Amino acid sequence: MTTENANPSLDPADNDTLVGLLRLFETKLKQNFHCALPATVVAFDRDSQRAQVQPGINVTVTDGQQVNRAQIPSVPVVQMGGGDFLISFDLEKGNTGLLIVCDRDISLFLQSQETSKASTNRTHDLADSFFIPCVLWDYSLSSQDIGKMVIQSRDGNTKMSIGTEYIKIVTPLLAVEGNITASGDITPGTPPPL
């Protein structure tokens, strides 16, 4: 005779034990403790640098059913930078990234951009997250760029490759606005290998 486990969250071997109770308590506690999740862009507003994102990991309910997490309607998008410089990306629907969930409510910090108190008691809530865009797959890097820093289009047809010996720019059209100043030799010749 088969008996069905009425509570699939609980290992039947842990029934009626203190260890089992503590293990279940820890599991249930962690289920609502968010740190980081992959996510997909649904919409992006370049002016506000905020995205609407769909978390990429479902919630598994007690009966084993998979339920999509709710979309986050407006999350700040991290643009890599420091000092007075940054690298900015215009995100598209379907782009992927990582939601980094803050320990406490960050709403007042986002308004003032200064040290602030947490305005609610929320902890590790998806409402208090940042989105870091990242390309995880479906891109092509040239073997010529090994050991170099590369900024490029996904297909590699437009790129800037920075090495210790040279900087190589590959593009169908290079437009420069402003003055060009050079020191050193400017000589026509064979460019570095692509």
C-alpha positions as CSV (number, residue, x, y, z in Angstrom):
1,M,0.0,0.0,0.0
2,T,1.4,3.4,-1.0
3,T,0.9,6.4,1.3
4,E,1.1,9.8,-0.3
5,N,3.2,12.4,1.4
6,A,0.6,15.1,2.5
7,N,3.4,17.7,2.9
8,P,6.0,17.3,0.1
9,S,8.1,20.1,1.8
10,L,8.9,17.7,4.6
11,D,11.1,14.7,4.2
12,P,9.1,11.8,5.8
13,A,12.3,10.5,7.4
14,D,12.3,13.7,9.5
15,N,8.8,13.2,10.9
16,D,8.6,13.5,14.7
17,T,12.2,14.7,15.1
18,L,13.7,17.9,16.3
19,V,16.2,17.9,13.5
20,G,13.4,17.5,11.0
21,L,11.5,20.4,12.5
22,L,14.6,22.6,12.4
23,R,15.3,21.5,8.8
24,L,11.7,22.4,7.7
25,F,11.9,25.7,9.5
26,E,15.2,26.6,7.7
27,T,13.7,25.6,4.3
28,K,10.6,27.6,4.8
29,L,12.6,30.6,6.0
30,K,14.8,30.5,2.9
31,Q,11.9,30.3,0.5
32,N,11.2,34.0,0.9
33,F,14.8,35.1,1.3
34,H,15.9,36.6,-2.1
35,C,19.5,37.5,-2.9
36,A,19.8,37.2,-6.7
37,L,17.8,35.9,-9.6
38,P,18.2,35.8,-13.3
39,A,15.6,37.9,-15.2
40,T,14.5,38.9,-18.7
41,V,13.7,42.4,-19.9
42,V,10.0,43.0,-20.8
43,A,10.4,46.8,-21.4
44,F,13.1,49.4,-20.9
45,D,12.9,53.2,-20.5
46,R,16.3,54.6,-21.5
47,D,15.5,58.1,-20.1
48,S,14.8,56.8,-16.6
49,Q,17.2,53.9,-16.8
50,R,14.5,51.6,-15.4
51,A,13.3,48.3,-16.8
52,Q,10.3,46.1,-16.4
53,V,11.6,42.6,-15.8
54,Q,10.3,39.0,-15.5
55,P,12.2,37.0,-12.9
56,G,13.5,33.8,-14.5
57,I,13.0,31.3,-11.7
58,N,9.5,30.1,-11.0
59,V,8.0,29.5,-7.5
60,T,7.3,25.8,-6.7
61,V,4.1,25.5,-4.6
62,T,3.4,22.8,-2.1
63,D,1.8,20.4,-4.7
64,G,4.8,20.8,-7.0
65,Q,3.1,23.1,-9.5
66,Q,5.3,25.8,-11.1
67,V,4.0,29.4,-10.8
68,N,5.6,32.4,-12.5
69,R,6.8,35.1,-10.2
70,A,5.2,38.5,-10.8
71,Q,6.9,40.9,-13.1
72,I,8.8,43.8,-11.5
73,P,7.4,46.9,-13.2
74,S,10.2,49.3,-12.6
75,V,13.7,48.3,-11.4
76,P,16.8,50.5,-11.7
77,V,19.3,49.3,-14.3
78,V,22.9,49.3,-13.4
79,Q,25.2,51.0,-15.9
80,M,28.8,50.1,-15.3
81,G,30.8,53.2,-14.4
82,G,33.0,55.1,-11.9
83,G,34.1,58.7,-11.5
84,D,32.4,60.7,-14.2
85,F,32.3,57.9,-16.8
86,L,30.0,55.1,-17.6
87,I,29.1,52.5,-20.2
88,S,25.4,52.6,-21.1
89,F,23.4,49.9,-22.9
90,D,20.1,50.4,-24.7
91,L,18.3,47.2,-23.6
92,E,15.8,45.4,-25.7
93,K,12.9,43.1,-24.8
94,G,14.3,39.6,-24.2
95,N,17.7,40.8,-22.9
96,T,18.9,38.9,-19.9
97,G,20.4,40.0,-16.6
98,L,20.6,39.5,-12.9
99,L,18.4,40.9,-10.2
100,I,20.4,41.8,-7.2
101,V,18.1,42.0,-4.2
102,C,19.1,44.5,-1.4
103,D,19.0,43.6,2.3
104,R,16.6,46.4,3.1
105,D,14.0,48.9,1.6
106,I,16.0,51.2,-0.8
107,S,13.2,53.5,-1.9
108,L,14.5,56.6,0.1
109,F,18.0,56.0,-1.1
110,L,16.9,55.9,-4.7
111,Q,15.1,59.2,-4.2
112,S,17.9,61.1,-2.6
113,Q,21.0,59.1,-3.6
114,E,22.3,59.7,-0.1
115,T,22.6,57.6,3.0
116,S,19.0,57.0,4.1
117,K,17.0,55.0,6.5
118,A,14.9,52.0,5.4
119,S,11.4,53.4,5.1
120,T,9.7,50.0,5.7
121,N,10.6,46.7,7.4
122,R,11.0,44.9,4.1
123,T,14.0,42.7,3.9
124,H,15.3,40.8,0.8
125,D,12.2,41.8,-1.2
126,L,12.3,41.8,-5.0
127,A,10.9,45.4,-4.9
128,D,14.3,46.5,-3.6
129,S,16.5,45.2,-6.4
130,F,18.8,46.4,-9.1
131,F,19.0,44.8,-12.6
132,I,22.5,44.1,-14.0
133,P,22.3,43.4,-17.7
134,C,24.5,40.6,-19.0
135,V,25.0,38.6,-22.1
136,L,25.2,34.9,-21.1
137,W,25.2,33.2,-24.5
138,D,24.8,33.7,-28.3
139,Y,27.8,35.9,-29.0
140,S,30.9,35.4,-31.0
141,L,34.4,36.4,-29.9
142,S,37.4,36.3,-32.3
143,S,40.4,34.2,-31.3
144,Q,42.5,37.3,-32.2
145,D,41.0,39.0,-29.2
146,I,42.2,36.6,-26.6
147,G,43.9,38.5,-23.7
148,K,42.3,41.8,-24.7
149,M,39.3,43.8,-23.4
150,V,36.6,43.8,-26.1
151,I,33.5,46.0,-26.5
152,Q,31.5,44.6,-29.4
153,S,28.2,43.9,-31.0
154,R,26.9,40.4,-30.3
155,D,27.9,39.2,-33.8
156,G,31.4,40.8,-33.6
157,N,31.0,42.9,-36.8
158,T,31.5,46.1,-34.8
159,K,34.0,46.1,-32.0
160,M,36.8,47.8,-30.2
161,S,39.6,45.5,-29.0
162,I,42.0,46.9,-26.4
163,G,45.3,45.2,-25.9
164,T,48.7,46.2,-24.5
165,E,50.2,46.8,-28.0
166,Y,47.3,48.5,-29.8
167,I,43.6,49.4,-29.9
168,K,41.8,48.0,-32.8
169,I,38.4,49.4,-34.0
170,V,36.4,47.3,-36.5
171,T,33.3,49.0,-37.9
172,P,31.6,49.6,-41.3
173,L,31.6,53.4,-40.6
174,L,33.6,55.4,-38.0
175,A,32.2,58.9,-37.2
176,V,34.2,61.3,-35.1
177,E,32.7,64.5,-33.8
178,G,35.2,67.1,-32.6
179,N,38.9,67.6,-33.2
180,I,41.4,64.8,-33.7
181,T,44.8,65.3,-32.1
182,A,47.6,62.8,-32.4
183,S,51.1,62.5,-31.1
184,G,53.4,59.9,-32.5
185,D,53.6,58.4,-35.9
186,I,50.6,58.0,-38.1
187,T,51.5,55.7,-40.9
188,P,49.4,53.7,-43.3
189,G,50.1,50.1,-43.2
190,T,48.7,46.7,-42.5
191,P,46.3,46.7,-39.6
192,P,46.5,44.1,-36.8
193,P,44.8,40.8,-37.6
194,L,41.0,40.7,-37.2
